[in-house]
Amino acid sequence: MNLTSILKLLGECPLVVSVQAPEGSPLRDDSTLVRLALASANEGVRLLRAEGPSSLQAIARSTGLPVMGLIKRTYEGSPVYITPTLAEVEEVLSAGCRVVAVDGTGRPSLARSR
């Protein structure tokens, strides 16, 4: 997946649906998140955003759509928690995602130090 193909998908449907549930939520299980992703796909969504290795794998496998993946993890001394280091990037890629969501703010990142 490259920028051109992502832009093509967004041209077909400019909505990216985030299929996530916070820790402790009754929606936080892969089968529920897959159903939400499938419902989104049935409505024409072409790109999904999801969190966590098992959810990323399940959603990508079940929908056949590209998934923008992320891992939420906190590290002491860093305000960045969305895919904060290269270790999380590797987890997202290992889960089968070709698009990785990262913190896009100007906050200091630990990515270079881990």
KOLLUM-69732 format. One record per atom (N, C-alpha, C, CB): residue number from 1; residue in three letters; y, z, x. Coordinates in nm, 4 decimals. Each point is the difference from the previous one (the first is absolute). Glycine has a CB too. Layout:
N
pos / code / Y / Z / X
NUM / ala / Y / Z / X $
...
***
This chain:
114
pos / code / Y / Z / X
1 / met / -0.1160 / 0.0000 / 0.0853 $
1 / met / 0.1160 / 0.0000 / -0.0853 $
1 / met / 0.1226 / 0.0000 / 0.0901 $
1 / met / -0.1230 / 0.1219 / -0.1873 $
2 / asn / 0.2128 / -0.2137 / 0.1603 $
2 / asn / 0.1230 / -0.0065 / 0.0778 $
2 / asn / 0.1194 / 0.0064 / -0.0942 $
2 / asn / -0.1147 / -0.1352 / 0.1802 $
3 / leu / 0.2326 / 0.1340 / -0.1235 $
3 / leu / 0.1211 / 0.0126 / -0.0803 $
3 / leu / 0.0101 / -0.1116 / -0.1031 $
3 / leu / 0.1129 / 0.1111 / 0.1928 $
4 / thr / -0.1486 / -0.2318 / -0.1553 $
4 / thr / 0.0078 / -0.1126 / -0.0936 $
4 / thr / -0.0902 / 0.0224 / -0.1206 $
4 / thr / 0.0520 / -0.1530 / 0.1909 $
5 / ser / -0.1747 / 0.1998 / -0.1674 $
5 / ser / -0.0908 / 0.0217 / -0.1127 $
5 / ser / 0.0446 / 0.1173 / -0.0869 $
5 / ser / -0.1863 / -0.0930 / 0.1376 $
6 / ile / 0.2444 / 0.1953 / -0.0762 $
6 / ile / 0.0529 / 0.1121 / -0.0787 $
6 / ile / 0.1158 / -0.0480 / -0.0872 $
6 / ile / -0.0694 / 0.1640 / 0.1801 $
7 / leu / 0.1583 / -0.2431 / -0.1227 $
7 / leu / 0.1136 / -0.0519 / -0.0773 $
7 / leu / -0.0473 / -0.0907 / -0.1134 $
7 / leu / 0.1438 / 0.0138 / 0.2052 $
8 / lys / -0.2494 / -0.0897 / -0.1818 $
8 / lys / -0.0560 / -0.0846 / -0.1058 $
8 / lys / -0.0514 / 0.0866 / -0.1152 $
8 / lys / -0.0628 / -0.1757 / 0.1711 $
9 / leu / -0.0118 / 0.2809 / -0.1377 $
9 / leu / -0.0506 / 0.0905 / -0.1035 $
9 / leu / 0.1144 / 0.0637 / -0.0783 $
9 / leu / -0.2021 / 0.0454 / 0.1409 $
10 / leu / 0.3047 / -0.0028 / -0.0694 $
10 / leu / 0.1140 / 0.0628 / -0.0666 $
10 / leu / 0.0773 / -0.1008 / -0.0842 $
10 / leu / 0.0155 / 0.1650 / 0.1871 $
11 / gly / -0.0194 / -0.2919 / -0.1490 $
11 / gly / 0.0620 / -0.1039 / -0.0816 $
11 / gly / -0.0747 / -0.0194 / -0.1309 $
11 / gly / 0.0802 / -0.1119 / 0.2074 $
12 / glu / -0.2116 / 0.1302 / -0.2039 $
12 / glu / -0.0819 / -0.0124 / -0.1207 $
12 / glu / 0.0204 / 0.1194 / -0.0928 $
12 / glu / -0.1686 / -0.1324 / 0.1298 $
13 / cys / 0.1837 / 0.2487 / -0.0716 $
13 / cys / 0.0257 / 0.1225 / -0.0769 $
13 / cys / 0.0757 / 0.0954 / 0.0912 $
13 / cys / -0.2099 / -0.0299 / -0.1445 $
14 / pro / 0.3403 / 0.0468 / 0.1228 $
14 / pro / 0.0813 / 0.0792 / 0.0934 $
14 / pro / -0.0175 / 0.1515 / -0.0120 $
14 / pro / 0.1611 / -0.1845 / -0.0085 $
15 / leu / -0.2678 / 0.2270 / -0.0541 $
15 / leu / -0.0245 / 0.1425 / -0.0183 $
15 / leu / -0.1148 / 0.0451 / 0.0895 $
15 / leu / 0.0837 / -0.0135 / -0.2372 $
16 / val / -0.0601 / 0.1167 / 0.3175 $
16 / val / -0.1065 / 0.0643 / 0.0767 $
16 / val / -0.0303 / 0.1307 / -0.0722 $
16 / val / 0.0718 / -0.1065 / 0.2246 $
17 / val / -0.1957 / 0.1228 / -0.2665 $
17 / val / -0.0371 / 0.1211 / -0.0735 $
17 / val / -0.0620 / 0.1000 / 0.0958 $
17 / val / -0.0360 / -0.1326 / -0.2114 $
18 / ser / 0.0902 / 0.2527 / 0.2095 $
18 / ser / -0.0519 / 0.1083 / 0.0819 $
18 / ser / -0.1051 / 0.0750 / -0.0807 $
18 / ser / 0.2193 / 0.0206 / 0.1272 $
19 / val / -0.3422 / -0.0245 / -0.0788 $
19 / val / -0.1120 / 0.0635 / -0.0693 $
19 / val / -0.0394 / 0.1231 / 0.0819 $
19 / val / -0.0830 / -0.2229 / -0.0997 $
20 / gln / 0.1513 / 0.3332 / 0.0718 $
20 / gln / -0.0204 / 0.1234 / 0.0752 $
20 / gln / 0.0093 / 0.1184 / -0.0943 $
20 / gln / 0.0938 / -0.1053 / 0.2088 $
21 / ala / -0.1515 / 0.2151 / -0.1683 $
21 / ala / 0.0140 / 0.1259 / -0.0728 $
21 / ala / 0.0073 / 0.1117 / 0.1037 $
21 / ala / -0.1268 / -0.0890 / -0.2047 $
22 / pro / 0.2139 / 0.1853 / 0.1833 $
22 / pro / 0.0143 / 0.1078 / 0.0986 $
22 / pro / -0.1210 / 0.0933 / 0.0021 $
22 / pro / 0.2468 / -0.0129 / -0.0310 $
23 / glu / -0.2616 / 0.0831 / 0.1416 $
23 / glu / -0.1050 / 0.1015 / 0.0111 $
23 / glu / 0.0076 / 0.0922 / -0.1211 $
23 / glu / 0.0063 / -0.0108 / 0.2537 $
24 / gly / -0.1213 / 0.0442 / -0.3089 $
24 / gly / -0.0052 / 0.0910 / -0.1135 $
24 / gly / 0.0144 / -0.0673 / -0.1352 $
24 / gly / 0.0912 / 0.1691 / 0.1494 $
25 / ser / -0.0557 / -0.2962 / -0.1517 $
25 / ser / 0.0154 / -0.0715 / -0.1263 $
25 / ser / -0.1368 / -0.0339 / -0.0578 $
25 / ser / 0.2204 / -0.0944 / 0.0775 $
26 / pro / -0.2346 / 0.1027 / -0.2104 $
26 / pro / -0.1268 / -0.0403 / -0.0611 $
26 / pro / -0.0265 / -0.1501 / 0.0134 $
26 / pro / 0.0253 / 0.1890 / -0.1600 $
27 / leu / 0.0756 / -0.2652 / 0.1977 $
27 / leu / -0.0177 / -0.1440 / 0.0205 $
27 / leu / -0.0483 / -0.0338 / 0.1405 $
27 / leu / 0.1781 / -0.0383 / -0.1678 $
28 / arg / -0.1836 / 0.1376 / 0.2556 $
28 / arg / -0.0315 / -0.0274 / 0.1406 $
28 / arg / -0.1509 / -0.0086 / 0.0232 $
28 / arg / 0.2113 / 0.1172 / 0.0667 $
29 / asp / -0.2679 / -0.2257 / -0.1105 $
29 / asp / -0.1367 / -0.0338 / 0.0378 $
29 / asp / -0.0080 / -0.1522 / 0.0012 $
29 / asp / -0.0986 / 0.2161 / -0.1000 $
30 / asp / 0.0130 / -0.2666 / 0.1856 $
30 / asp / -0.0031 / -0.1443 / 0.0226 $
30 / asp / -0.0267 / -0.0800 / -0.1268 $
30 / asp / -0.0776 / 0.0472 / 0.2292 $
31 / ser / -0.0127 / -0.0005 / -0.3145 $
31 / ser / -0.0330 / -0.0790 / -0.1192 $
31 / ser / 0.1195 / -0.0109 / -0.0947 $
31 / ser / -0.2390 / 0.0731 / 0.0211 $
32 / thr / 0.3154 / 0.0325 / -0.0352 $
32 / thr / 0.1198 / -0.0051 / -0.0845 $
32 / thr / 0.1042 / -0.0928 / 0.0607 $
32 / thr / -0.0448 / 0.2338 / -0.0799 $
33 / leu / 0.0660 / -0.2220 / 0.2103 $
33 / leu / 0.0992 / -0.0849 / 0.0657 $
33 / leu / -0.0419 / -0.1466 / -0.0042 $
33 / leu / 0.0626 / 0.1913 / 0.1494 $
34 / val / -0.1914 / -0.2180 / -0.1388 $
34 / val / -0.0484 / -0.1382 / -0.0119 $
34 / val / 0.0299 / -0.0542 / -0.1390 $
34 / val / -0.1817 / 0.0462 / 0.1680 $
35 / arg / 0.1592 / 0.0340 / -0.2705 $
35 / arg / 0.0291 / -0.0462 / -0.1369 $
35 / arg / 0.1491 / -0.0290 / -0.0176 $
35 / arg / -0.1948 / 0.1344 / -0.0858 $
36 / leu / 0.2801 / -0.0514 / 0.1431 $
36 / leu / 0.1441 / -0.0254 / -0.0067 $
36 / leu / 0.0358 / -0.1288 / 0.0745 $
36 / leu / 0.0427 / 0.2479 / -0.0157 $
37 / ala / -0.1056 / -0.2693 / 0.1298 $
37 / ala / 0.0248 / -0.1217 / 0.0772 $
37 / ala / -0.0478 / -0.1233 / -0.0767 $
37 / ala / -0.0221 / 0.1312 / 0.2138 $
38 / leu / -0.0948 / -0.1222 / -0.2760 $
38 / leu / -0.0520 / -0.1127 / -0.0781 $
38 / leu / 0.0899 / -0.0299 / -0.1199 $
38 / leu / -0.2330 / 0.0593 / 0.0722 $
39 / ala / 0.2837 / 0.0451 / -0.1365 $
39 / ala / 0.0923 / -0.0210 / -0.1123 $
39 / ala / 0.1259 / -0.0718 / 0.0482 $
39 / ala / -0.0887 / 0.2068 / -0.1147 $
40 / ser / 0.1375 / -0.1700 / 0.2313 $
40 / ser / 0.1175 / -0.0668 / 0.0569 $
40 / ser / -0.0306 / -0.1458 / 0.0316 $
40 / ser / 0.0779 / 0.2185 / 0.0953 $
41 / ala / -0.1936 / -0.2426 / -0.0355 $
41 / ala / -0.0400 / -0.1370 / 0.0331 $
41 / ala / -0.0135 / -0.0844 / -0.1264 $
41 / ala / -0.1191 / 0.0843 / 0.2047 $
42 / asn / 0.0653 / -0.0250 / -0.3104 $
42 / asn / -0.0145 / -0.0728 / -0.1268 $
42 / asn / 0.1344 / -0.0409 / -0.0583 $
42 / asn / -0.2097 / 0.1260 / -0.0427 $
43 / glu / 0.3149 / -0.0555 / 0.0799 $
43 / glu / 0.1343 / -0.0323 / -0.0490 $
43 / glu / 0.0756 / -0.0930 / 0.0948 $
43 / glu / 0.0041 / 0.2207 / -0.1152 $
44 / gly / -0.0710 / -0.2664 / 0.2204 $
44 / gly / 0.0611 / -0.0996 / 0.0874 $
44 / gly / 0.0511 / 0.0500 / 0.1334 $
44 / gly / 0.0588 / -0.1122 / -0.2035 $
45 / val / -0.0729 / 0.2399 / 0.2297 $
45 / val / 0.0436 / 0.0531 / 0.1292 $
45 / val / -0.0836 / -0.0646 / 0.1098 $
45 / val / 0.0709 / 0.2206 / -0.1053 $
46 / arg / -0.0065 / -0.2573 / 0.2155 $
46 / arg / -0.0682 / -0.0714 / 0.1082 $
46 / arg / -0.0090 / 0.0797 / 0.1296 $
46 / arg / 0.0793 / -0.2091 / -0.1028 $
47 / leu / -0.0100 / 0.3229 / 0.1102 $
47 / leu / -0.0014 / 0.0829 / 0.1203 $
47 / leu / 0.0046 / 0.1461 / -0.0426 $
47 / leu / 0.1151 / -0.1808 / 0.1373 $
48 / leu / -0.2078 / 0.2591 / -0.0827 $
48 / leu / -0.0092 / 0.1419 / -0.0334 $
48 / leu / 0.0342 / 0.0840 / 0.1219 $
48 / leu / -0.1749 / -0.0487 / -0.1740 $
49 / arg / 0.2173 / 0.1707 / 0.1485 $
49 / arg / 0.0278 / 0.0968 / 0.1062 $
49 / arg / -0.0823 / 0.1239 / -0.0323 $
49 / arg / 0.2375 / -0.0903 / 0.0436 $
50 / ala / -0.3118 / 0.1396 / 0.0544 $
50 / ala / -0.0864 / 0.1151 / -0.0253 $
50 / ala / -0.0083 / 0.0865 / 0.1249 $
50 / ala / -0.1327 / -0.1320 / -0.1689 $
51 / glu / 0.0768 / 0.2522 / 0.1499 $
51 / glu / -0.0030 / 0.0988 / 0.1076 $
51 / glu / -0.1403 / 0.0570 / 0.0163 $
51 / glu / 0.2408 / 0.0560 / -0.0438 $
52 / gly / -0.2795 / -0.0362 / 0.1685 $
52 / gly / -0.1266 / 0.0653 / 0.0317 $
52 / gly / -0.1129 / -0.0980 / 0.0230 $
52 / gly / 0.0751 / 0.1921 / -0.1326 $
53 / pro / -0.1522 / -0.1722 / 0.2389 $
53 / pro / -0.1038 / -0.0961 / 0.0373 $
53 / pro / -0.0992 / -0.0350 / -0.1107 $
53 / pro / 0.0243 / 0.0878 / 0.2263 $
54 / ser / -0.0794 / 0.0110 / -0.2948 $
54 / ser / -0.1013 / -0.0332 / -0.1012 $
54 / ser / 0.0619 / -0.0730 / -0.1184 $
54 / ser / -0.1327 / 0.2001 / 0.0699 $
55 / ser / 0.2528 / -0.1601 / -0.1105 $
55 / ser / 0.0678 / -0.0699 / -0.1098 $
55 / ser / 0.0356 / -0.1425 / 0.0400 $
55 / ser / 0.0911 / 0.2183 / -0.0820 $
56 / leu / -0.0443 / -0.2351 / 0.2049 $
56 / leu / 0.0349 / -0.1338 / 0.0477 $
56 / leu / -0.1211 / -0.0923 / -0.0063 $
56 / leu / 0.1759 / 0.0985 / 0.1500 $
57 / gln / -0.2883 / -0.0512 / -0.1003 $
57 / gln / -0.1219 / -0.0813 / -0.0013 $
57 / gln / -0.0438 / -0.0313 / -0.1426 $
57 / gln / -0.0690 / 0.1032 / 0.2174 $
58 / ala / 0.0665 / -0.0024 / -0.3025 $
58 / ala / -0.0474 / -0.0185 / -0.1375 $
58 / ala / 0.0898 / -0.0958 / -0.0777 $
58 / ala / -0.0969 / 0.2306 / 0.0054 $
59 / ile / 0.2268 / -0.2167 / 0.0097 $
59 / ile / 0.0938 / -0.0852 / -0.0735 $
59 / ile / -0.0075 / -0.1439 / 0.0497 $
59 / ile / 0.1511 / 0.1972 / -0.0358 $
60 / ala / -0.1533 / -0.2158 / 0.1663 $
60 / ala / -0.0077 / -0.1359 / 0.0549 $
60 / ala / -0.1301 / -0.0679 / -0.0420 $
60 / ala / 0.1409 / 0.0710 / 0.1959 $
61 / arg / -0.2504 / 0.0009 / -0.1876 $
61 / arg / -0.1312 / -0.0560 / -0.0350 $
61 / arg / -0.0069 / -0.0344 / -0.1491 $
61 / arg / -0.1055 / 0.1338 / 0.1859 $
62 / ser / 0.1597 / -0.0484 / -0.2700 $
62 / ser / -0.0119 / -0.0183 / -0.1448 $
62 / ser / 0.0950 / -0.1041 / -0.0569 $
62 / ser / -0.0714 / 0.2340 / -0.0120 $
63 / thr / 0.1889 / -0.2475 / 0.0717 $
63 / thr / 0.0999 / -0.0912 / -0.0569 $
63 / thr / 0.0023 / -0.1359 / 0.0678 $
63 / thr / 0.1343 / 0.1979 / -0.0588 $
64 / gly / -0.1722 / -0.2033 / 0.1856 $
64 / gly / 0.0119 / -0.1239 / 0.0752 $
64 / gly / 0.1432 / -0.0324 / 0.0393 $
64 / gly / -0.1996 / -0.0805 / -0.1190 $
65 / leu / 0.2920 / 0.1700 / 0.0858 $
65 / leu / 0.1409 / -0.0212 / 0.0338 $
65 / leu / 0.0322 / 0.0623 / 0.1353 $
65 / leu / 0.0594 / -0.0033 / -0.2442 $
66 / pro / 0.0434 / -0.0478 / 0.3104 $
66 / pro / 0.0442 / 0.0662 / 0.1218 $
66 / pro / 0.0592 / 0.1369 / -0.0337 $
66 / pro / 0.0440 / -0.2241 / 0.1088 $
67 / val / -0.0742 / 0.3195 / -0.0240 $
67 / val / 0.0485 / 0.1365 / -0.0195 $
67 / val / 0.0849 / 0.0388 / 0.1200 $
67 / val / -0.2033 / 0.0612 / -0.1394 $
68 / met / 0.3247 / -0.0174 / 0.1106 $
68 / met / 0.0876 / 0.0557 / 0.1027 $
68 / met / -0.0406 / 0.1465 / 0.0131 $
68 / met / 0.1956 / -0.1631 / -0.0498 $
69 / gly / -0.2541 / 0.1971 / 0.1626 $
69 / gly / -0.0560 / 0.1331 / 0.0153 $
69 / gly / 0.0877 / 0.0950 / 0.0781 $
69 / gly / -0.2190 / -0.1040 / -0.0126 $
70 / leu / 0.2011 / 0.2311 / -0.0174 $
70 / leu / 0.0699 / 0.1038 / 0.0737 $
70 / leu / -0.0848 / 0.1259 / 0.0025 $
70 / leu / 0.2228 / -0.0975 / -0.0646 $
71 / ile / -0.1919 / 0.1813 / 0.1599 $
71 / ile / -0.0612 / 0.1320 / 0.0116 $
71 / ile / 0.1148 / 0.1000 / 0.0023 $
71 / ile / -0.2065 / -0.0876 / 0.1271 $
72 / lys / 0.1998 / 0.1865 / -0.2138 $
72 / lys / 0.1011 / 0.1065 / 0.0011 $
72 / lys / -0.0559 / 0.1166 / 0.0795 $
72 / lys / 0.0950 / -0.0720 / -0.2253 $
73 / arg / -0.0257 / 0.1036 / 0.3338 $
73 / arg / -0.0449 / 0.1089 / 0.0862 $
73 / arg / 0.1218 / 0.0628 / 0.0659 $
73 / arg / -0.2236 / -0.1134 / 0.0412 $
74 / thr / 0.2240 / 0.2437 / -0.0341 $
74 / thr / 0.1126 / 0.0686 / 0.0636 $
74 / thr / -0.0389 / 0.0477 / 0.1395 $
74 / thr / 0.0859 / 0.0713 / -0.2255 $
75 / tyr / 0.0128 / -0.0736 / 0.3124 $
75 / tyr / -0.0144 / 0.0510 / 0.1359 $
75 / tyr / 0.1158 / 0.0950 / 0.0262 $
75 / tyr / -0.1191 / -0.2112 / 0.0792 $
76 / glu / 0.0881 / 0.3197 / -0.0145 $
76 / glu / 0.1034 / 0.0966 / 0.0347 $
76 / glu / 0.1080 / -0.0676 / 0.0840 $
76 / glu / -0.1686 / 0.1880 / -0.0082 $
77 / gly / 0.2927 / -0.1628 / -0.0285 $
77 / gly / 0.1121 / -0.0533 / 0.0755 $
77 / gly / 0.0437 / -0.1392 / -0.0408 $
77 / gly / -0.0775 / 0.1384 / 0.1831 $
78 / ser / 0.0143 / -0.1948 / -0.2867 $
78 / ser / 0.0384 / -0.1342 / -0.0433 $
78 / ser / 0.0204 / -0.0032 / -0.1510 $
78 / ser / -0.1270 / -0.1000 / 0.1929 $
79 / pro / 0.2384 / 0.0424 / -0.2379 $
79 / pro / 0.0217 / -0.0143 / -0.1434 $
79 / pro / -0.0746 / -0.1204 / -0.0585 $
79 / pro / 0.2229 / 0.1076 / 0.0301 $
80 / val / -0.2758 / -0.1934 / 0.0556 $
80 / val / -0.0685 / -0.1215 / -0.0442 $
80 / val / -0.1421 / 0.0355 / -0.0429 $
80 / val / 0.1404 / -0.1431 / 0.1557 $
81 / tyr / -0.1785 / 0.1024 / -0.2785 $
81 / tyr / -0.1359 / 0.0284 / -0.0458 $
81 / tyr / -0.0711 / -0.1232 / -0.0563 $
81 / tyr / 0.0745 / 0.2315 / -0.0486 $
82 / ile / -0.0066 / -0.3437 / 0.0350 $
82 / ile / -0.0648 / -0.1222 / -0.0465 $
82 / ile / -0.0441 / -0.0801 / 0.1217 $
82 / ile / 0.1395 / -0.0038 / -0.2129 $
83 / thr / -0.2706 / -0.0016 / 0.2337 $
83 / thr / -0.0608 / -0.0683 / 0.1146 $
83 / thr / 0.0792 / 0.0334 / 0.1268 $
83 / thr / -0.0838 / -0.1881 / -0.1500 $
84 / pro / 0.0850 / 0.3166 / 0.1883 $
84 / pro / 0.0915 / 0.0439 / 0.1050 $
84 / pro / -0.0366 / -0.0377 / 0.1434 $
84 / pro / 0.0485 / 0.1819 / -0.1505 $
85 / thr / -0.1761 / -0.2103 / 0.1769 $
85 / thr / -0.0377 / -0.0326 / 0.1377 $
85 / thr / -0.0917 / -0.1222 / 0.0016 $
85 / thr / 0.0223 / 0.2430 / 0.0663 $
86 / leu / -0.0498 / -0.2910 / 0.0517 $
86 / leu / -0.0901 / -0.1144 / 0.0133 $
86 / leu / -0.1421 / 0.0346 / -0.0450 $
86 / leu / 0.1405 / -0.0835 / 0.1897 $
87 / ala / -0.1777 / 0.2098 / -0.1837 $
87 / ala / -0.1323 / 0.0411 / -0.0489 $
87 / ala / -0.0134 / -0.0316 / -0.1489 $
87 / ala / -0.0099 / 0.1830 / 0.1741 $
88 / glu / 0.1155 / -0.1570 / -0.2514 $
88 / glu / -0.0030 / -0.0307 / -0.1427 $
88 / glu / 0.0032 / -0.1509 / -0.0242 $
88 / glu / 0.1145 / 0.2183 / -0.0471 $
89 / val / -0.0411 / -0.2908 / 0.1300 $
89 / val / -0.0002 / -0.1466 / -0.0106 $
89 / val / -0.1430 / -0.0506 / 0.0170 $
89 / val / 0.2378 / -0.0141 / 0.0900 $
90 / glu / -0.3084 / 0.0667 / 0.0086 $
90 / glu / -0.1386 / -0.0409 / 0.0234 $
90 / glu / -0.0894 / 0.0348 / -0.1190 $
90 / glu / 0.0354 / 0.0313 / 0.2460 $
91 / glu / -0.0123 / 0.0844 / -0.3087 $
91 / glu / -0.0775 / 0.0372 / -0.1189 $
91 / glu / 0.0218 / -0.0998 / -0.1134 $
91 / glu / 0.0161 / 0.2411 / 0.0669 $
92 / val / 0.1094 / -0.2790 / -0.0871 $
92 / val / 0.0324 / -0.0955 / -0.1062 $
92 / val / -0.0673 / -0.1343 / 0.0280 $
92 / val / 0.2208 / 0.1164 / -0.0408 $
93 / leu / -0.2109 / -0.1626 / 0.1637 $
93 / leu / -0.0615 / -0.1277 / 0.0356 $
93 / leu / -0.1521 / 0.0072 / -0.0117 $
93 / leu / 0.1921 / -0.0479 / 0.1541 $
94 / ser / -0.2503 / 0.1601 / -0.1154 $
94 / ser / -0.1453 / 0.0177 / -0.0105 $
94 / ser / -0.0471 / 0.0023 / -0.1451 $
94 / ser / 0.0049 / 0.1265 / 0.2147 $
95 / ala / 0.0839 / -0.0879 / -0.3046 $
95 / ala / -0.0337 / 0.0024 / -0.1426 $
95 / ala / 0.0053 / -0.1397 / -0.0614 $
95 / ala / 0.0897 / 0.2332 / -0.0137 $
96 / gly / -0.0499 / -0.3323 / 0.0931 $
96 / gly / 0.0002 / -0.1375 / -0.0480 $
96 / gly / 0.1351 / -0.0542 / -0.0411 $
96 / gly / -0.2259 / 0.0431 / -0.0722 $
97 / cys / 0.3303 / 0.0339 / 0.0913 $
97 / cys / 0.1339 / -0.0478 / -0.0357 $
97 / cys / 0.0551 / -0.0867 / 0.1126 $
97 / cys / 0.0406 / 0.2058 / -0.1415 $
98 / arg / 0.0334 / -0.3080 / 0.1018 $
98 / arg / 0.0673 / -0.0829 / 0.0994 $
98 / arg / 0.1502 / 0.0222 / -0.0019 $
98 / arg / -0.1813 / -0.1691 / -0.0218 $
99 / val / 0.2263 / 0.2504 / -0.0720 $
99 / val / 0.1410 / 0.0367 / -0.0088 $
99 / val / 0.0061 / 0.1523 / 0.0083 $
99 / val / 0.0611 / -0.2065 / -0.1416 $
100 / val / 0.0209 / 0.2576 / 0.2320 $
100 / val / 0.0105 / 0.1441 / 0.0217 $
100 / val / 0.1401 / 0.0456 / -0.0383 $
100 / val / -0.1720 / -0.0085 / 0.1861 $
101 / ala / 0.1793 / 0.1075 / -0.2735 $
101 / ala / 0.1287 / 0.0589 / -0.0369 $
101 / ala / 0.0327 / 0.1107 / 0.1000 $
101 / ala / -0.0355 / -0.0551 / -0.2469 $
102 / val / 0.1562 / 0.0527 / 0.2981 $
102 / val / 0.0449 / 0.1019 / 0.0951 $
102 / val / 0.1354 / 0.0533 / -0.0448 $
102 / val / -0.1270 / -0.1109 / 0.1895 $
103 / asp / 0.1665 / 0.2217 / -0.1332 $
103 / asp / 0.1314 / 0.0564 / -0.0267 $
103 / asp / 0.1040 / -0.0951 / 0.0584 $
103 / asp / -0.0899 / 0.2393 / 0.0018 $
104 / gly / 0.1789 / -0.2876 / -0.0850 $
104 / gly / 0.1001 / -0.0963 / 0.0451 $
104 / gly / 0.1374 / 0.0602 / 0.0183 $
104 / gly / -0.1288 / -0.1731 / -0.1147 $
105 / thr / 0.1348 / 0.3039 / 0.1248 $
105 / thr / 0.1290 / 0.0657 / 0.0182 $
105 / thr / 0.0325 / 0.0076 / 0.1489 $
105 / thr / -0.0329 / 0.1341 / -0.2124 $
106 / gly / 0.1469 / -0.0825 / 0.2440 $
106 / gly / 0.0395 / 0.0173 / 0.1387 $
106 / gly / -0.0467 / 0.1317 / 0.0592 $
106 / gly / 0.1948 / -0.1417 / -0.0475 $
107 / arg / -0.2778 / 0.2146 / -0.0277 $
107 / arg / -0.0473 / 0.1290 / 0.0501 $
107 / arg / -0.0890 / -0.0199 / 0.1223 $
107 / arg / 0.0124 / 0.0961 / -0.2323 $
108 / pro / -0.0112 / 0.0001 / 0.3250 $
108 / pro / -0.0843 / -0.0128 / 0.1197 $
108 / pro / -0.1478 / -0.0040 / -0.0382 $
108 / pro / 0.1742 / 0.1208 / 0.1359 $
109 / ser / -0.2473 / -0.2096 / -0.0722 $
109 / ser / -0.1417 / -0.0179 / -0.0290 $
109 / ser / -0.0851 / 0.0488 / 0.1159 $
109 / ser / 0.0545 / -0.1956 / -0.1458 $
110 / leu / -0.1736 / 0.2420 / 0.1133 $
110 / leu / -0.0951 / 0.0416 / 0.1024 $
110 / leu / -0.0900 / -0.1152 / 0.0434 $
110 / leu / 0.0054 / 0.2307 / -0.0944 $
111 / ala / 0.0128 / -0.3483 / 0.0357 $
111 / ala / -0.0912 / -0.1120 / 0.0248 $
111 / ala / -0.0155 / -0.0314 / 0.1480 $
111 / ala / 0.0640 / -0.0916 / -0.2205 $
112 / arg / 0.0395 / 0.1073 / 0.2963 $
112 / arg / -0.0085 / -0.0335 / 0.1422 $
112 / arg / -0.0691 / 0.1086 / 0.0815 $
112 / arg / 0.2073 / -0.1331 / -0.0259 $
113 / ser / -0.2157 / 0.2532 / -0.0306 $
113 / ser / -0.0532 / 0.1104 / 0.0796 $
113 / ser / -0.1437 / 0.0358 / -0.0341 $
113 / ser / 0.2298 / 0.0848 / 0.0164 $
114 / arg / -0.2906 / -0.1504 / -0.1119 $
114 / arg / -0.1378 / 0.0353 / -0.0393 $
114 / arg / -0.0947 / -0.1133 / 0.0264 $
114 / arg / 0.0882 / 0.1517 / -0.1735 $
***
